[in-house]
Amino acid sequence: MKKCVNLPMLSQIDSKGFRNLRLVDLTEASPIVVENCIQGRNLNKVKWLCLKKCMIQKLPNNLFSCLQLKILDLAQCQSLEEIPSSIGQLNAVQELYLSGCSNLKELPSSIGQLNALQEFYLSGCSKLKELPSSIGQLNALQKLYLSWCSNLKELPSSIGQLNALQKLDLSWCSNLKKLPSSIGQLNALQKVNLERCSNLKELPSSIGQLNTLQELYLSGCLELKELPSSIGQLNALQKFYLLGCSNLKELPSSISQLNALQKLYLLGCSNLKKLPSSIGQLNALQELDLSWCSNLKELPSSIGQLNALQKLYLLECSELKELPSSIGQLNALQEFYLSGCSE
């Protein structure tokens, strides 16, 4: 029933005719069609319900009797202003899509009752200012997407209780200023995306407790001036992206402890003046990008110890005047990009 605007005969269909439905797709349907399809219907067996891009201001009450519902898609319902507390009754829901609900201002505390929820999509909820503390009760949650929540200023400390969380996306949360120290308790976390969090000033030292973290994205964090020394405790980290962190002046020497690190991207870190001499201890490093690090004046001789390095980018490093002779020891090097350096 995609894009249906008006189905006058729908309201005359006996509600028993819907009782065996498993999937209902009402993408871009008008509010009257949504009401006629859901209100007063027996939808007990529905497992997948899509109301994507429907211009509804509120959810039909009957929706919350869909006790077998596993996937609820409300993405881009731009007129939707609130989620009723009765959503907590949907105990079987595994995936909840609220991305692009640009008028949604808050979530009810009952959201914490969704015990089966594994994936929660809130990207583009630009009026959402905070998350309820009850979100920490989502014990099955594996993926939490909050990108482009431009009014979100902080996360509740209870987020540290999400023991199953594997992916956390906070990219383009331009008003996010800090992370709670409890983030270090996320024992299953594998990927954190903080790209373009332009007001993020620092990372909590507890971030070093994320023993399972494999990917950390901090590109475009313009206010980030330093990294905590605890970053070196991220034993599983494989990808570390710091592109365009223009206020980052140095890397902690502890970065050499990242034994699993394969990719380190520092492109556009224009205030970075040097690399720690210990960087040569990154035995697994395969790709190093220092392009447009316009204040980088020298490379440490230890760079020649990067036995696994395959790609090295030094484009437009305008203050870099010479390379250490040890660079000739990079026996695994396959690609070397060097241009725009001063001599």
N, C-alpha and C positions, 0 to 999 in steps of 0.2 A: 504493500500500500504506500510505496514511496511517493512523495510529492503530491499526495491527494489533498485537495483543498476542500472539497465538499462531496460527501456521499450521503445524501438524504435518506436512502433506504437502509443504511447500515444500522441505524437505531432500531429498526423493526425486526432485525434478525434475532431469533431466539438465542438467549445467552448460552444455551446448551450446545449450540453450534461451535462454540469456542473452547469447549472444555478439554479437547485433546490437543490443542495447540502447544507446540514446543518452542517455536520461534516466531517472534512478532517484530517486523521491521516497518516502522512508521517514519522513516527519515523524511524530513521536510514536510510532514503532514501538518495541516492546519489544526489549531486548538480544538475545533469542534469535532474533527475526525479522531483526534487523540482521545477526546472524552467519550465519544460513541464506541470506540474500540475497547476501551479499558474499563470505564465506569460501569459497575453493575455486572461485569462479566466474570465467569468462572475461569480464572487464569492460573489455577493451582499447579498446572503441569508445565507452564512456560519456563524455559531455562535461559532464553536469550531474548532480551527486549531492547530494541533500538529506537530511541526518540531523538536521534541526532538532528540538529538544526531545526527542531520544532520551536515555534515562537510561543511557547507556553510560559506563563508567569508562575504557575505552581504545578505541582505534580498531582495526578489523580489519586485520591485516597485508596482506590482499589488496588493500586500498584503494590501496596505493601502487604497484600495478601498472597503475593506470588512467592510462596515459601520455598519453592524449588529453584528460584531464579539464581543463575550462576553469573550471568553477564548483564550488566545494566549500563547502557550507553546513552548518556545525556550530553555528549560533547556538542559544543557550539549552540547550546540553547541560550542565546544571548539575552533573552527576556527573563530568564529564571533568576529570581532574587534570593530565594531561600530554599533550603532543604528541610523538610519537616523532621521532627525528632523520631517519627515512626519509621524512619529508614533503618533504625537499629533492629527492626524486626526481621530484616532480610538476612537471616543467619547463614544462608547457603551462598551468598554472593561472593565470587572469587575475583571478579574484575569490575571496577567502577570507574567510568569515564565521565569526568566533569570538565575536561579541557575546553577552553574557549568560552566558558560561562562567564562572560566579562562583567555581568552585573551581580554575581554571587559575592556577598559581602562576608559571610561567615558559614561555618559548619556547625551542626548541632553536636553537643557532647555525646549524644547517643551513637555517633559514628564509631565510637570505640567498642560497640557491641558487635561489630561485624567480624565475628571470630574466624570466618573462613577467607576473609579478604587477602588476596595475594598481590594484586596490582591495583594501584590507586593513581589516577591521572588527573592532575589539577593544573596542568600547564595553561597559561594564558588567563587565569582567573585574576585579572588585574586589580580588582577591588578587594581581594581577600587580604586582610591585614594580619591575621594570626590564625594559628591552628589550635584547636581545643587540646587541652592537656590529656584528654582521654585518648588521643591518637596513640599514645604509648601502650594502649591495651590491645593493639592489633597484632597479636602474637604470630599470625601467619603471614604478615605482610613482607613481600620480597622486593617489590619495586615501588618507589614513591617519586612521582614526577611533579615538580613545582616550578619548572622553568617559566619565565615571563610573568611571574607573580610579582609585579613591580611595586606593590604596596606592602609586601611582606617584609617586616623589619627584623624579626627574630623567630627562632624555633623554640618550642617549649622544651624544657629540660627532660620531660618524659620521653622525648624521642629516643633517648638512650636505652629505652626498654624494648625497642623493636629488635628482638634477638634474631629474627629470620631475615632482616633487611639486607639485600645484596646490592641494590642500586639506588642511589640518591641523586636526583637531578635538581639543582638549584640555579642553573644557568640563567643569566639575564634577570636575576632578582636584584635590581639596581638599588633597592633601599635596604638590603640586608647588610648589617654592619658587623655582626659577629655570629659565631656559632657557639652553642652551649658546650661546656666542658664534657657533658654527658655523652657527647658524640663518640668519645673514645670507648664507650661500652658496646658499640655495635660490632659484635664479634664475628658476624657473617658478612660484613660489608666488603664488596669487591670493587665498586666503582663509585666515585664521587665527582660530580661535575659542578664546579663553581665558576665557570666561565662568565665573564662580563658582569660579575658582581662588583660593580665599580665603586661601591662604598665599603666593601669589606676591608677592614684595616689590619686584621691579624687572624691567625689561626690559633686555636687553643693548643697548649702543649700536649693535651690528652690525645691529640690526633696520632701521636706515635704509638698508641695502644692498638691501632687498627691492624692487627696481625695478618688479616686476610686481604687487605686492600691491594688491588692490582693496578688500578688506574686512578690517577688524580689529575684533574683538569682545573687550572687556575688562570688560564689565559684571559687577558683583559681586566684583571683585578688591579685597577689603576692606583688604588690607595694602599696596596700591600707593599710594605717597605722592607720586611724581613720575614724569614721563616723560622719557626722554633727549632732548636737543636734536636728536639725529639723526632724530627722528620726522619732522622737516620735509623730509627727503630722500625721503619716500615719494611720488614724483611721480604714481603711478597710483592712489593711495588715493581711493576714492569714498565709502565708508561707514566711520564711526568711532564706535563705541558704547562709552561709559564710564558707563553707568547704574549708580548705586549704589556708585560708588567713593568711599566716605565719608571716606577719609583723603587723597584727592587735594586738595592745597592750591592748586595753580596749574598752568597750562598753559605750556609753554615758548613763547617768542616765535616760535620757528621754525615753529610750527604754521601761521603765515601763508603758508608756502611750499607748502602743500598745494594746488596749483593745480587738481587734479581733484576735490577734496573736495566732495561734494554733500550729505551728511548728517552732522551732528555732534550726538550725543545725550549730554548731560551731566546728565540727570535724576537727582536724588538725590545729587549730589556735594555733600554738606552742609557740607564744609569749604572749598569753593572760594569765595574772597573776591572775586576779580576775574578779568576776562579780559584777555589781553594787548592792548595798544592796536593792535597790528598785525593784529588779527582781521579788520579791514575789507578786508584784501587777499585774502580768500578769494572770489575772483571767481565760482567755480562753485557756491558754497554755496546750497542750496535749502531746507534744513530745519535749524533750530537749536532744540534743546530744552534749556532751563535750569530747568525746573520742579523744585520742591523743593530748589533750591540755597539753603538757608535762611540762609547766611552771605554771599550775594552782595549787596554794598551798592550797586554801581553798574555801569552799562554804559559802555564807552568810546564816545566820540563817533564813532569810526571805524565803528561798526556801521551807520551810514547809508550806507556805501560798498558794502554787500553788495547789489549790483545784481540778483543772481539769486535773492535770498531770497524764498521763497514762503510758508513757514510758520515762525512764531516762537512758542514756548511759554514763558511766564513764570508758570506757576501756582505759588502758594504760595511765592513768593520773599519771605519775611517781612521781610527786612532791606532790601529794595529800596524806596527812598523816592521816587525820581523817575527819569524816562526822559530821555535826552538829546534835545534838539530835532531832532537829525539823523535821528531815527527816522522822521520824516516824509518822508525822501528815499527810503524803501524802495518804489520804484515797482512792483516785481514782487510785493509782498506780497499774498497772497490770504487767509491765515488768521492771526489774531493772538489768542492766548489769554492773558489777563491777569486774574488773580484771586488774592486772598489776599496781596497785597502790603501793606505797612504803611500806605501813604497813597494 
